[in-house]
Every structure is written in C-alpha cells, then in structure tokens.
Amino acid sequence: MNTRETKWTPGPWFVEQSTSREWSGFRIHSASETYDFDAMKVPQSIAITTQNYDGTTYATIKGRQEANAHLIAAAPELYAALVEAIDELEAYEVDASGELYNNPRFNAILAKARGESQ
C-alpha cells in the first residue's frame, strides 16, 4: 500500500500538563475533535506521556516527557510539511530532468507514520 491517505485524528494537536495528583505527565489532545462530558466539550486525547520516577531524576524525566509530548503534538504538521516538500521536489525534478523525484528515506518515513512499516 503506497498512499498518502492517513487514518489518524486530524491536527492540530496540543499539549496539556497533567494537574492530577495520581500521575505526572502530559496529554496530547486534538484541537479539532471533542466529546461531550457533563455538558462540556472536552478535547479528544491522542496520547499521554508519563513515567514513574524516584524523585531524584524528576526534573530530567519531566523535561523529557514534555519534549516527547510536543514532538508527538507536532506530528500531523510534520507529516504534512514532508508531503508538501516532496510534492515541490517532484515538480522541480519533472521540470528539470523529466523524471519523478524519488527519495526512499522520505517514502519510508511517510510509510512508518501511516503504520505501513516499522
């Protein structure tokens, strides 16, 4: 299957730090999809970054959790930007050489994002 069709929740996504006493972490939510909860519209959760910690490395783990959450939240836009870049490169290559642009690494990254490869 070699298609650019995606199945994930459309972006944009955003990050919210947990305010729970039970766990520490960050939630990644959809800005475009919500569900009803007690007469409120609540953003649909995409993912949660969390990790148990021993207290001595909390600052490091929290920083890594937050960085991971922001990277995950950027995924839909990163995917779209890569597709756009490939389209522009293909247009340039066709004009310059008459052959379609083909970058196996870019294609592999897109396939991995779609769950078609590891």
C-alpha positions as CSV (number, residue, x, y, z in Angstrom):
1,M,0.0,0.0,0.0
2,N,1.6,3.2,-1.1
3,T,-0.8,6.0,-0.4
4,R,-0.6,9.3,1.4
5,E,-4.0,8.7,3.0
6,T,-3.9,9.0,6.7
7,K,-6.1,7.4,9.4
8,W,-5.1,9.4,12.5
9,T,-7.0,12.2,14.2
10,P,-6.6,15.4,12.1
11,G,-4.4,18.1,13.6
12,P,-3.7,20.4,15.0
13,W,-2.8,18.7,18.3
14,F,-1.8,20.5,21.5
15,V,-0.1,19.6,24.8
16,E,-1.5,20.0,28.3
17,Q,0.4,19.2,31.5
18,S,-1.4,16.9,34.0
19,T,-2.7,18.5,37.1
20,S,-3.5,15.1,38.7
21,R,-2.0,14.0,42.0
22,E,-2.1,10.4,40.8
23,W,0.3,10.7,37.9
24,S,2.7,13.1,36.3
25,G,2.8,13.6,32.6
26,F,1.5,15.4,29.6
27,R,-1.6,14.8,27.5
28,I,-1.7,15.4,23.7
29,H,-5.2,16.5,22.6
30,S,-6.9,17.1,19.3
31,A,-7.9,20.8,18.7
32,S,-10.4,19.6,16.1
33,E,-12.2,16.7,17.8
34,T,-14.1,16.8,21.1
35,Y,-16.5,14.7,23.0
36,D,-19.3,15.6,25.5
37,F,-18.6,15.1,29.2
38,D,-21.0,16.5,31.8
39,A,-22.5,19.0,29.3
40,M,-18.9,20.2,28.3
41,K,-17.0,19.8,25.1
42,V,-13.7,18.0,26.1
43,P,-10.8,17.7,23.7
44,Q,-10.2,14.2,22.4
45,S,-7.0,12.7,23.9
46,I,-4.4,11.5,21.4
47,A,-1.7,10.2,23.7
48,I,-0.3,10.6,27.2
49,T,3.4,10.8,28.1
50,T,4.1,9.5,31.6
51,Q,6.8,7.8,33.5
52,N,7.3,6.6,37.1
53,Y,10.1,8.4,38.8
54,D,12.1,8.0,42.0
55,G,12.2,11.7,42.9
56,T,15.9,12.2,42.2
57,T,15.6,12.4,38.4
58,Y,12.1,14.0,38.3
59,A,13.3,17.2,36.6
60,T,15.1,15.3,33.8
61,I,12.1,12.9,33.3
62,K,9.6,15.8,33.3
63,G,11.7,17.6,30.7
64,R,11.9,14.5,28.5
65,Q,8.1,13.9,28.9
66,E,7.3,17.4,27.8
67,A,9.7,17.3,24.9
68,N,8.2,14.0,23.8
69,A,4.7,15.4,24.1
70,H,5.5,18.4,21.9
71,L,7.1,16.2,19.3
72,I,4.0,14.0,19.2
73,A,1.8,17.0,19.0
74,A,3.7,18.3,16.0
75,A,3.4,15.0,14.1
76,P,0.4,15.9,11.9
77,E,2.1,19.2,10.8
78,L,5.5,17.5,10.3
79,Y,3.8,14.8,8.1
80,A,2.0,17.5,6.0
81,A,5.2,19.5,5.6
82,L,7.2,16.5,4.4
83,V,4.4,15.7,1.9
84,E,4.4,19.3,0.7
85,A,8.2,19.2,0.4
86,I,8.1,16.0,-1.6
87,D,5.5,17.4,-3.9
88,E,7.6,20.5,-4.6
89,L,10.7,18.4,-5.2
90,E,8.7,16.2,-7.6
91,A,7.5,19.3,-9.5
92,Y,11.1,20.6,-9.8
93,E,12.6,17.2,-10.8
94,V,9.9,16.7,-13.5
95,D,10.6,20.2,-14.9
96,A,14.4,19.8,-14.7
97,S,15.0,16.2,-15.8
98,G,11.7,14.8,-16.9
99,E,11.9,12.1,-14.2
100,L,9.9,12.0,-10.9
101,Y,11.7,12.7,-7.7
102,N,12.1,9.7,-5.5
103,N,13.7,9.6,-2.1
104,P,13.5,6.2,-0.4
105,R,14.2,7.7,3.0
106,F,11.3,10.2,2.7
107,N,9.0,7.4,1.5
108,A,10.0,5.2,4.3
109,I,9.3,7.9,6.9
110,L,5.8,8.5,5.5
111,A,5.0,4.8,5.4
112,K,6.2,4.5,9.0
113,A,3.9,7.4,10.0
114,R,1.0,5.6,8.3
115,G,1.7,2.4,10.1
116,E,2.7,0.6,6.9
117,S,6.3,-0.2,8.1
118,Q,8.4,-0.1,11.3
